[in-house]
């Protein structure tokens, strides 16, 4: 915030009775009056006046300089490393902003405002908070965990859902792969989407759902509601809940997966498997809910299998031998889609693998498509689908 903006903000604050409820329009009236008063001595153009009014109002009623960043659709990530170091990812490129918070106290006020919007608390006693603001995912880390300054990371999602058609236009997948995935989703193959951080797993999952028939009942389960599923009238959206300060009332992803089984779903979609809920997800996929989809963090399809083994072992109160877990994976999942964010910052599908079954005690994978990064970034068909039973039923046996 500039010295001029800070001065205008203080002038307006001096006129506000904080004991009274004041409407936004009244605040804007105060701001305009002060800017007009200032304009008698300092020449200010019309556009500059409007921008100044918006910035001062945002600092008083919204989230200060964060508000403008949240409203910019080209910005996908906001990273605040203290009041003076603000970085954004815009169109795939990370850059440092020349804008800053006026003081550390002002940043602290904005953080408390974000927490208060969701009836949550973040302070020295509870220094880490995962929450939301304006439908975006927010992670806040405060002292004493963050040694120098409060840290805020905001992951934004597009207001309009990314479609398969857009993914093709971005070069993320090919038309042939899109057609194959359409047939796989319609034929109710169980799909697991794998990839690293910011590889586009949630976006890809959301795009795949456009192929889900509209007459099916779909239940989505997420940590923080991000999916924008369209065209499915019988849609149930569930979101986990963090524990209270007393450690009570927590509702986990695993709880929701168990509950969803009693809600008569045709398909279950879990935004991301991170722990013991993987066991319930695999059981749902293998026992009457074909066509279910989820995502997870891994650097390859093979690594995703290992991660799933680890996550199932995290399911408290359950002691399964590794061989039994691998059988659950091989019988529950049909396809693993591997995504990645490449060096040029583009997000692309790297590989599609079919989960064939067990061989020598290991989960066997059959590569179907792979991105050739050395010869023009083109996708090559690397194998034939072995288990075509579901596609045969739908008349898609050409794969």
PLY file of the C-alpha trace (Angstrom):
ply
format ascii 1.0
element vertex 399
property float x
property float y
property float z
element edge 398
property int vertex1
property int vertex2
end_header
0.00 0.00 0.00
1.37 3.46 -0.95
1.73 6.31 1.53
-1.15 8.11 -0.21
-3.47 5.11 0.11
-2.49 4.67 3.75
-3.23 8.32 4.45
-6.66 8.10 2.80
-7.40 4.93 4.74
-6.57 6.59 8.04
-8.73 9.62 7.16
-11.73 7.40 6.44
-11.17 5.33 9.59
-11.19 8.51 11.67
-14.75 9.22 10.47
-16.19 5.74 11.07
-18.04 4.86 14.24
-16.83 1.30 14.76
-19.63 0.65 17.26
-22.20 0.99 14.47
-22.96 -1.27 11.48
-21.88 0.55 8.35
-22.86 -0.48 4.82
-20.33 -0.78 2.02
-21.88 2.12 0.10
-21.41 4.40 3.07
-17.73 3.44 3.25
-17.38 4.16 -0.47
-18.99 7.56 0.04
-16.39 8.42 2.70
-13.58 7.25 0.40
-14.84 9.29 -2.57
-15.20 12.40 -0.41
-11.64 12.12 0.85
-10.27 11.55 -2.65
-12.17 14.63 -3.92
-10.74 16.62 -1.05
-7.27 15.41 -1.93
-7.84 16.16 -5.61
-8.14 19.90 -4.91
-4.41 19.95 -4.17
-3.13 16.96 -6.16
-4.28 16.44 -9.77
-5.76 12.92 -10.14
-7.08 11.51 -13.41
-10.48 9.78 -13.62
-9.06 6.26 -14.08
-6.48 6.78 -11.36
-9.21 8.08 -9.07
-11.32 4.94 -9.66
-8.35 2.65 -9.03
-7.43 4.55 -5.87
-11.00 4.33 -4.62
-11.08 0.57 -5.23
-7.74 -0.03 -3.48
-8.65 2.04 -0.42
-12.08 0.39 -0.15
-10.48 -3.06 -0.42
-8.08 -2.18 2.39
-10.99 -1.13 4.59
-13.67 -3.67 3.78
-12.16 -6.49 1.77
-8.78 -8.22 1.87
-6.53 -5.28 1.00
-4.20 -5.98 -1.93
-5.24 -9.64 -1.82
-8.69 -8.70 -3.10
-7.39 -7.47 -6.44
-5.30 -10.62 -6.86
-8.27 -12.85 -6.06
-10.35 -11.06 -8.69
-7.67 -11.49 -11.39
-8.63 -14.65 -13.30
-5.14 -14.97 -14.83
-3.56 -15.51 -11.40
-3.71 -19.13 -10.26
-1.52 -19.02 -7.14
-0.78 -16.35 -4.53
2.20 -16.83 -2.20
2.77 -14.39 0.67
6.10 -14.69 2.51
5.52 -11.80 4.90
4.18 -8.29 4.25
6.87 -7.27 1.73
7.36 -10.48 -0.27
4.34 -11.40 -2.38
4.62 -13.75 -5.34
1.99 -14.85 -7.84
1.76 -17.47 -10.53
0.20 -15.94 -13.62
-0.21 -17.84 -16.89
2.25 -20.46 -15.66
4.97 -18.00 -14.66
5.92 -17.05 -11.09
6.81 -13.43 -10.43
7.25 -11.12 -7.47
4.73 -8.29 -7.07
5.81 -4.71 -6.55
2.86 -4.32 -4.17
3.20 -4.91 -0.44
1.19 -4.70 2.76
1.81 -1.44 4.57
2.86 -3.21 7.78
3.11 -6.65 9.30
0.11 -5.76 11.44
-1.95 -5.12 8.31
-1.10 -8.58 6.96
-2.00 -10.04 10.35
-5.37 -8.25 10.21
-6.11 -9.73 6.77
-5.20 -13.22 8.00
-7.57 -12.86 10.95
-10.26 -11.59 8.60
-9.89 -14.71 6.44
-10.07 -16.97 9.51
-13.10 -15.12 10.90
-15.03 -15.54 7.64
-14.99 -19.29 8.30
-15.40 -19.12 12.09
-11.88 -20.43 12.57
-8.87 -19.39 14.62
-5.20 -19.06 13.74
-2.69 -17.77 16.31
0.43 -18.80 18.21
-1.46 -21.60 19.93
-2.97 -22.85 16.64
-0.40 -21.66 14.08
-1.54 -23.68 11.04
-4.87 -23.23 9.29
-6.28 -24.81 6.13
-9.35 -22.88 5.09
-11.08 -21.16 2.16
-11.73 -17.65 0.93
-14.05 -16.80 -1.98
-14.10 -20.48 -2.95
-10.30 -20.78 -3.09
-8.05 -22.98 -0.96
-5.93 -21.17 1.64
-3.08 -22.40 3.84
-1.85 -20.09 6.63
1.24 -20.66 8.77
1.93 -18.30 11.69
4.62 -17.82 14.33
6.18 -19.73 16.03
6.04 -22.34 13.23
6.91 -19.72 10.62
10.09 -18.22 12.01
10.08 -14.75 10.44
6.69 -13.75 9.03
3.19 -15.15 8.57
2.97 -17.28 5.41
-0.13 -17.47 3.24
-0.58 -19.67 0.17
-3.75 -19.40 -1.91
-4.58 -21.84 -4.69
-7.15 -20.42 -7.07
-9.36 -22.39 -9.40
-10.98 -21.21 -12.62
-14.47 -19.80 -12.34
-15.41 -21.68 -15.49
-14.58 -25.40 -15.39
-11.86 -26.61 -17.74
-13.37 -29.00 -20.28
-11.77 -31.84 -22.22
-12.03 -29.65 -25.31
-9.96 -26.98 -23.58
-7.39 -29.55 -22.43
-7.01 -30.60 -26.06
-6.57 -26.97 -27.15
-3.94 -26.45 -24.42
-2.02 -29.48 -25.66
-2.57 -31.36 -22.40
-4.05 -34.42 -24.15
-4.70 -35.56 -27.72
-8.12 -36.05 -29.37
-7.44 -39.82 -29.60
-6.77 -40.04 -25.86
-9.85 -37.94 -25.13
-11.97 -40.38 -27.13
-10.44 -43.35 -25.31
-11.10 -41.76 -21.90
-14.68 -40.95 -22.90
-15.30 -44.61 -23.65
-13.57 -45.66 -20.42
-15.71 -43.32 -18.29
-18.96 -44.28 -20.02
-18.03 -47.96 -19.66
-17.52 -47.38 -15.91
-13.83 -48.12 -15.64
-12.46 -47.24 -12.20
-9.86 -44.52 -12.72
-7.11 -43.17 -10.50
-5.43 -39.90 -11.53
-1.84 -39.58 -10.36
0.57 -36.65 -10.45
2.78 -34.28 -8.52
1.79 -31.01 -6.86
0.18 -28.55 -9.30
0.10 -31.11 -12.13
-3.61 -30.48 -12.72
-5.15 -33.56 -11.09
-8.30 -31.85 -9.82
-8.79 -29.99 -13.11
-8.40 -33.23 -15.07
-10.78 -35.08 -12.75
-13.36 -32.35 -13.19
-13.01 -32.51 -16.98
-13.46 -36.30 -17.02
-16.82 -35.98 -15.25
-18.36 -34.39 -18.33
-18.46 -37.93 -19.75
-20.48 -39.32 -16.81
-24.05 -40.08 -18.02
-26.57 -37.58 -16.68
-28.94 -40.25 -15.37
-26.48 -41.55 -12.75
-26.26 -40.60 -9.07
-22.81 -39.22 -8.27
-21.37 -38.44 -4.83
-18.29 -36.22 -4.58
-16.09 -36.17 -1.48
-13.46 -33.48 -0.93
-11.30 -31.86 1.72
-12.13 -28.48 0.27
-14.91 -28.29 -2.32
-13.20 -27.49 -5.63
-14.93 -29.67 -8.21
-17.32 -27.91 -10.58
-19.30 -30.83 -11.94
-21.93 -29.84 -14.47
-24.79 -31.68 -16.15
-25.50 -34.27 -13.44
-28.85 -33.53 -11.74
-28.52 -36.30 -9.12
-25.32 -34.93 -7.58
-24.43 -35.05 -3.87
-21.46 -32.98 -2.68
-19.78 -33.82 0.63
-16.94 -31.94 2.33
-14.80 -33.00 5.30
-14.68 -30.91 8.48
-11.72 -30.14 10.70
-11.85 -30.80 14.41
-12.83 -27.97 16.76
-10.31 -26.38 19.13
-11.34 -29.02 21.64
-10.43 -31.75 19.16
-14.07 -32.76 18.58
-16.59 -32.92 15.72
-14.04 -33.87 13.06
-15.44 -35.49 9.92
-12.71 -37.09 7.81
-12.60 -38.11 4.16
-12.63 -41.71 5.37
-15.84 -41.05 7.35
-17.45 -39.58 4.24
-16.44 -42.47 1.99
-18.03 -44.89 4.47
-21.17 -42.74 4.65
-21.41 -42.38 0.87
-21.82 -46.15 0.52
-25.17 -45.82 2.32
-26.39 -43.04 0.04
-26.99 -45.27 -2.99
-24.28 -43.88 -5.30
-23.73 -45.06 -8.87
-20.27 -43.50 -8.76
-18.11 -42.10 -5.98
-15.62 -39.34 -6.76
-12.99 -38.55 -4.11
-11.08 -35.35 -4.78
-7.86 -36.78 -3.35
-6.83 -39.84 -1.35
-4.18 -38.97 1.22
-4.52 -41.64 3.90
-6.63 -44.49 5.24
-9.63 -43.53 3.11
-7.83 -45.30 0.24
-8.94 -48.62 1.73
-12.65 -47.70 1.62
-12.20 -46.22 -1.85
-10.65 -49.43 -3.19
-13.37 -51.51 -1.58
-16.07 -49.30 -3.11
-14.45 -49.60 -6.54
-14.31 -53.37 -6.27
-17.72 -54.05 -4.74
-20.52 -52.46 -6.71
-19.55 -48.88 -7.53
-17.78 -49.12 -10.90
-16.90 -45.90 -12.64
-15.54 -44.28 -9.48
-12.63 -41.82 -9.78
-10.04 -40.40 -7.40
-6.61 -38.74 -7.42
-3.37 -39.04 -5.52
0.17 -37.68 -5.32
2.86 -39.74 -7.11
5.51 -39.27 -9.78
4.57 -42.30 -11.88
1.85 -44.93 -12.20
4.13 -47.46 -10.49
4.78 -45.02 -7.64
1.02 -44.50 -7.31
0.56 -48.20 -6.66
3.21 -48.03 -3.91
1.56 -44.93 -2.46
-1.81 -46.68 -2.37
-0.22 -49.57 -0.49
1.16 -47.12 2.07
-2.16 -45.28 2.40
-4.08 -48.50 3.01
-1.55 -49.42 5.71
-2.38 -46.04 7.32
-5.97 -47.15 7.88
-6.06 -47.53 11.65
-7.60 -50.65 13.13
-7.00 -52.67 9.97
-4.14 -55.13 9.58
-3.95 -56.42 6.03
-0.99 -58.32 4.59
0.70 -56.59 1.67
-0.43 -59.31 -0.71
-4.08 -58.68 0.21
-3.63 -54.93 -0.29
-2.15 -55.46 -3.73
-5.06 -57.71 -4.66
-7.45 -54.92 -3.58
-5.58 -52.46 -5.83
-5.49 -54.82 -8.81
-9.18 -55.69 -8.53
-10.40 -52.19 -7.68
-8.56 -49.91 -10.16
-8.79 -50.32 -13.94
-6.77 -47.35 -15.20
-4.09 -45.04 -13.78
-3.65 -41.70 -15.55
-0.29 -40.04 -14.87
-0.08 -36.25 -15.16
2.92 -33.93 -14.81
3.95 -30.32 -14.95
6.88 -30.10 -17.33
9.90 -27.78 -17.37
8.10 -25.35 -19.69
5.37 -25.09 -16.99
2.80 -26.85 -19.19
0.58 -29.54 -17.69
0.33 -32.70 -19.76
-0.84 -36.27 -19.57
2.31 -38.43 -19.41
0.91 -41.94 -19.49
-2.18 -44.11 -19.22
-1.67 -47.53 -17.66
-4.11 -50.40 -17.35
-4.01 -52.28 -14.06
-3.91 -55.84 -15.37
-3.79 -57.91 -12.18
-1.15 -59.66 -10.09
2.07 -61.23 -11.31
4.76 -62.68 -9.02
3.18 -60.94 -6.04
3.28 -57.49 -7.70
0.59 -55.33 -9.28
1.12 -55.56 -13.03
0.63 -52.48 -15.23
0.07 -52.36 -18.97
1.08 -49.06 -20.62
-1.52 -47.92 -23.17
-0.43 -44.38 -24.10
2.76 -42.45 -23.33
3.97 -38.93 -24.10
7.12 -38.92 -26.23
8.92 -35.83 -24.92
11.98 -36.27 -27.13
10.24 -36.35 -30.51
7.85 -33.43 -30.62
5.70 -33.95 -27.53
3.37 -36.44 -29.16
1.41 -39.27 -27.58
2.14 -42.78 -28.77
-0.04 -45.82 -28.33
2.16 -48.26 -26.45
-0.17 -51.19 -25.90
-3.61 -52.73 -26.28
-6.25 -52.81 -23.57
-6.29 -56.33 -22.12
-9.48 -56.26 -20.06
-12.07 -55.11 -22.59
-15.09 -56.69 -20.92
-16.71 -53.40 -19.85
-16.04 -51.74 -23.19
-17.43 -54.77 -25.00
-20.69 -54.31 -23.11
-20.86 -50.71 -24.32
-19.83 -51.58 -27.88
-16.38 -50.02 -27.55
-14.35 -53.15 -28.22
-12.09 -51.37 -30.76
-9.77 -50.61 -27.81
0 1
1 2
2 3
3 4
4 5
5 6
6 7
7 8
8 9
9 10
10 11
11 12
12 13
13 14
14 15
15 16
16 17
17 18
18 19
19 20
20 21
21 22
22 23
23 24
24 25
25 26
26 27
27 28
28 29
29 30
30 31
31 32
32 33
33 34
34 35
35 36
36 37
37 38
38 39
39 40
40 41
41 42
42 43
43 44
44 45
45 46
46 47
47 48
48 49
49 50
50 51
51 52
52 53
53 54
54 55
55 56
56 57
57 58
58 59
59 60
60 61
61 62
62 63
63 64
64 65
65 66
66 67
67 68
68 69
69 70
70 71
71 72
72 73
73 74
74 75
75 76
76 77
77 78
78 79
79 80
80 81
81 82
82 83
83 84
84 85
85 86
86 87
87 88
88 89
89 90
90 91
91 92
92 93
93 94
94 95
95 96
96 97
97 98
98 99
99 100
100 101
101 102
102 103
103 104
104 105
105 106
106 107
107 108
108 109
109 110
110 111
111 112
112 113
113 114
114 115
115 116
116 117
117 118
118 119
119 120
120 121
121 122
122 123
123 124
124 125
125 126
126 127
127 128
128 129
129 130
130 131
131 132
132 133
133 134
134 135
135 136
136 137
137 138
138 139
139 140
140 141
141 142
142 143
143 144
144 145
145 146
146 147
147 148
148 149
149 150
150 151
151 152
152 153
153 154
154 155
155 156
156 157
157 158
158 159
159 160
160 161
161 162
162 163
163 164
164 165
165 166
166 167
167 168
168 169
169 170
170 171
171 172
172 173
173 174
174 175
175 176
176 177
177 178
178 179
179 180
180 181
181 182
182 183
183 184
184 185
185 186
186 187
187 188
188 189
189 190
190 191
191 192
192 193
193 194
194 195
195 196
196 197
197 198
198 199
199 200
200 201
201 202
202 203
203 204
204 205
205 206
206 207
207 208
208 209
209 210
210 211
211 212
212 213
213 214
214 215
215 216
216 217
217 218
218 219
219 220
220 221
221 222
222 223
223 224
224 225
225 226
226 227
227 228
228 229
229 230
230 231
231 232
232 233
233 234
234 235
235 236
236 237
237 238
238 239
239 240
240 241
241 242
242 243
243 244
244 245
245 246
246 247
247 248
248 249
249 250
250 251
251 252
252 253
253 254
254 255
255 256
256 257
257 258
258 259
259 260
260 261
261 262
262 263
263 264
264 265
265 266
266 267
267 268
268 269
269 270
270 271
271 272
272 273
273 274
274 275
275 276
276 277
277 278
278 279
279 280
280 281
281 282
282 283
283 284
284 285
285 286
286 287
287 288
288 289
289 290
290 291
291 292
292 293
293 294
294 295
295 296
296 297
297 298
298 299
299 300
300 301
301 302
302 303
303 304
304 305
305 306
306 307
307 308
308 309
309 310
310 311
311 312
312 313
313 314
314 315
315 316
316 317
317 318
318 319
319 320
320 321
321 322
322 323
323 324
324 325
325 326
326 327
327 328
328 329
329 330
330 331
331 332
332 333
333 334
334 335
335 336
336 337
337 338
338 339
339 340
340 341
341 342
342 343
343 344
344 345
345 346
346 347
347 348
348 349
349 350
350 351
351 352
352 353
353 354
354 355
355 356
356 357
357 358
358 359
359 360
360 361
361 362
362 363
363 364
364 365
365 366
366 367
367 368
368 369
369 370
370 371
371 372
372 373
373 374
374 375
375 376
376 377
377 378
378 379
379 380
380 381
381 382
382 383
383 384
384 385
385 386
386 387
387 388
388 389
389 390
390 391
391 392
392 393
393 394
394 395
395 396
396 397
397 398
